[in-house]
Amino acid sequence: MTDAELLQELPPAARAALRLFIRECCLSVQRTNQEAESAKKGQVFKRSGRGILGVTAAAFELQTGELTGKSRMRRTALARQVAMYLIRTELTWSYSAIGAMFGNRDHTTVLHACRKIAELADHDAPLNAALSRIKAALVESDLLERTLSENDMATAVDNAACQLRQATVE
């Protein structure tokens, strides 16, 4: 028996529910594709502070714990300031919320970090390149997350179709 024949045997209410479910899935795929296009254009969507922290730590070859820790080594402090700056600019979190994420640092510490990185980015080519690499990695991680979500949704649609087939056979 073909899928079309199985669908015809479904009660009208089940067919309507299936059509609604498929329409929602198609709209979700369409939104995902639009978000992916936005990401390719450099627009940011659905990011987390932990995600930015992890990508920044990886870019500076550090552990996330080092960024949130108490170390004042220049390399660690710079990476921490970059992460604070990115969280502020990409997520627009408050200075206090960012400070809480980085080991309960004072909001003025975060304010200083954001101002310093913004100023340095204007005339420090290596820092500017690092910021560009980190932002590109964030976009790439967002796209990967979206692709996985789209694949999960396709699997869910397949599972729902199988369940509907089994329900109509029984």
N, C-alpha and C positions, 0 to 999 in steps of 0.2 A: 504494500500500500504506500503511495507517495505522500509526501508532506501535504500537498494540496488537498488530497482526498481526506487525510486526517483532519485538516483544518475545517473542511466542509462538514465533518461529522461532529465537530465541537458544538456545544450549545451556543446560541447567539451571545449570551453574556460572557462566555469564556473567550469567544472570538473578539469581542469588543475589548476585553481586558488585555488580550494578547496584542491587539493593534495599538492600544494605549501604551503598553510596555515597550513595544518596538519603536513607537514614535519618540518616547522619552529617551530611549537608548540612542536613537539617531540624533536627537537634539544635543544629547550629552557629547557624542562624538564630534558634532559640529562645533560646540563650545570649546572642546579640547583642541580641535584644529585651529580655531581662532586664537586661542591662548598661545599655541605653539608659534603661530605667525607673529603674534605680538612679541613673543620672547625673541624671535629672530631679529626683530626690529629694535631690540634693546629695551623693551618695556618689561617691567617687573610684575610678577604676580605670584601669589601664594608662596611666600618665603617664611622661614622661621629664623629666630635668633640663633638657635642651635645649628641650623644649616649653614648660616653665614660664619659662625664661629668655627665649625669644622672645616669649611673650605679655606678660610683664612689661615687656620693652623697648618693645614696641608701645604698651602702655598709658601709658608715660611718654614716648612719642615719642622714643625713643633707639634706637641700633643695639645689637645684642647685644655687639659688640666693645667698646662703651663701658662696658657693665656688667662685663665681665671685665677691662677695662683698669685703668690706674693712676690715672685722674682722681679727684680728691677734691672736685670741685665738689658743692655741696649737693644739687642735683637728681639728679646721677648717683649720688652716694653713697646717697641715700635709695632710689632705684630698685634699686640693688644690694642694699641691706639687705632690701628687700621680697622680692626674688627669692630671697635666701638663706633668709629666713623661710618663704616658701612651699615651697621645696624641702624644708626640714626638716620642716614640718608635713604636707605632702601626701605626700611620698615617704619620710619618716623616714630620710633618709640621715645618715651620721655627719658631725660637724662637719668632720673632716679631709677627707672626700670632697667636701663642698661647697666647702671652701677650695681644694682642688685644681682644681675646675671654674672657680673665679673667680681664675685667675692665680696659683695656688699661695699663696693667703693662709693665714695661720696659723689653726688651729682656734679660737683664742680670739677672733679677729676675727669669725668666723662666730657664735660663741656670743654675743658682744656685740650683733651685728646682730639675732639672733633675739630676745634679751631686750628690746632697744630697741623693735623693731616690736611685739612682744606688749604691752609697756607702753603704747606710743603708741596702739595700736588701741583700747584701753579708753576713752580720752577725746579722741581726735583724729577728729572726724567726717569730714573730707575723706580722711584716710588710710584710715579704715574703709570709706568708700564706694569708694575705689580698690581695696582688697583684695576687696571684694564684686564689683566689675566684673571684676577679673582672674580670680577664681574662676569667675564666670559664663562668661567667655570660654574658660577651660580646659574647662569642661563642654561648651560648644558645639563646641570643636575636637575633643573626644573623640567627640561624637556624629557629627560630620562624618566623622571617621576611620572610625568603625564603619559608617556608611552606605556609604562607599566600599568597605569590606571586604565588606559584604553584596552590593553590586552586582558586585564582582569574583567572589564566590562564585557568584552566579547565572550569570554569564558562563561560569564554569568548568563548571557543570552543563550548560549548553546545549552547550558544546564537547564535553563527554564524551558527551552524547546523540548529537550528530552523528557523532562517531567510532564510536560503537557502531552507528549506522545504516550507516555506510560499511563497517564490518567485516562486518556481516551481509549486505550486498549483494554484497560480493566473495566 
